[in-house]
Amino acid sequence: MKTGRLFALLLGMVGLTGFGMSQGAGSQRGQDRLMKEVRHELVMLPYYSVFDNLAYKVEGGTVTLYGQVVKPTLKSEAENVVKKVEGVERVVNNIEVLPLSPNDDRVRLAVYRAIYSQPGLDTYSLRAVPTIHIIVKNGNVTLTGAVANKGDKDRAGIAANGVSGVFSVTNDILVSP
């Protein structure tokens, strides 16, 4: 009998989330290894940025990719690198390519400046891929990723709300334990 256990990990505070389904203790180590390798390959993508959000789910040998990306090539690159991971039998690519929009590009940069110019939030920008990800679709902003405390999460949301041209802000930033 299969026992399904769903768990979510915030991996390395880079806005990349993975979900895994296990089928017993023996396969759990294999699932964990597969999740780590998939995460590593996705984080190492050269055009993965603060304006992209990648997530994935591992069920046996099937990896399902989720999220939003600005560049269409990032969607196909993500699928291609995951296919090469040992143990991956199938990849389902549900990554959404965000529409091309000069206004959304302007909003992305303005929200980036508004968030990462805040004292205390500026330290989150010091990583290769900053920990607060800014997803903009038709003027609507979604913040993802992770911060150290609720105050930082709230300040990022307030900063994004204050940007001209932003219609709405959804603050999905996680607070690390």
N, C-alpha and C positions, 0 to 999 in steps of 0.2 A: 504494500500500500504506500502510495506517495504521500509524503508530508510536505506541504508547501509552507515555506517561511519567508515572508517578504521583509526585507530590511533595506534601509536607505543609509547611505554614507555620504557625508560631506567630505569630499576627498581633497585634501591639501589646500582647502580654502581658496580654490580657484574657480568656483562656480560650475564645476563639472560634477554632476551627480550620477551615481550608479545604483541600480537596484538589482538584486539577485534573487533567484528562486533556488532553494536547495532541496535535495531529495534524500537527506540522511547525512550522518556525520562524515562518512568517507568521502562523499562528493562535495562536502562543504569546503574542504581545502582546495579542491580543484576549481570550484566556483570562485573562491577568494582570489586564487592565482589568476584566473581568467579575467576577473574584474580589474585587478591591478594592472595587468598587461594592456587591457583595452583602454583604461584610464591613461596609462603612460603614452600610448600611441596617439590618443586624441590630444593630450596636452602638448605633445611635441609637434603638432601640426604648425607649419611656419606662419600661416595667416590667421590662426586662432587669436582673437583679440578680446578686449574689454567690451566690444559691441556684439559679441556672439555668445550664445548660451548653448552648451552641449550637455546632453544627458543620455544615459543608456540603461538598458535592462538586459540582464543575462539570464536566460532560461535554458539550461543544458548547454547545447552547442549553438544556440541561436542568440544573437545579439540584436536588440532593437535600439536604433538610434532615434533620439528626440531632440528638440530644441529649435533654435532659430539662428540663422547665419546671415550676414550681409552679402557675402560673396558666394555666387553659385558654385564656384570651384571648390569651396570648403566643404560643401555637402558631399560632393563626389569623392574628394580626398579623404574625408572621414570614413566613408564606406570602404574605400580601397585599403586603407591602413588596417582597419579592423578585420577585413577578410584575411589578411596575412598573419593574424595572431594564431598561434598554435592552439588547437582545440575549438576554434570557431568554424562551425559547419555552414552557417547561414547568417546573412545580415539583412535585416529589414530596416530600410532607411526612411524614417518619418521626419527627417529634419526639414523645417520650413525655410525657404529662402525668402527673406524680407524684400518687399517691393523697392525698386530703385526710386528714390525721391530726394531731390536736392533739399527740400524742406526737412525731411527726416535726418539727412546728413548734418544740416545746420543744428537741429535739435540735439543730436547725439553729442556733437562737440560742445555745445552750450551746457548740457547736463553734465558732461564729463568735467568741464571746468568748474561748474557750480559745486559739484560733490567733492572733487579732489583738491579744491582750493581751501576747503574748510580745515581749520586747525584740528588736528587729531585724525581726520579722515585722510589727510595727505599721506600718512604712513602706509595706508592700504595700496597706494599706487606704486610702491617701491619694488614690487615683484615683477617678474617678466610678464605675467598676465595679472593685472590688478584684480583684487578679490571682489570688488563690486562690479557686476556686469550691467550694462545699460542697453536694453533692447527697446528700439523705437519702431513702431509700426503705425503709420498714418497719424503721427503726432501723439500717439499714446505710448507712454513710457512704462516699462516693466523693469524693476530692479531685482537682480538675482545675485547669488553669491553668499558670502558670509562675512560677518564682522564679530568683534570680540564682545560687544555688549549692546543692550537694547537702545541705549542713548545714541550710539553710532548709527544704528539702523534708522532710528527716527530722524536724526539730523540729515542723513542721506535722502530720505523721503521728502523732508521739508525743502532741502536744497533743490531737488528735482522739480518740486511743485512750483518753485519760484521762477522757473525759466520761462521766458516768453515763447509762446507757440506750442507749449505743452498742453494737451487737452485733458489728460488724466495720468495719474501715477499709481501703479500697483506695486507695492513694496513687498516682494517675496524674499527679501534678504533673510538668511538664517543667522541666528545668534549662536556662536560656538559655545559648547559647554565648558 
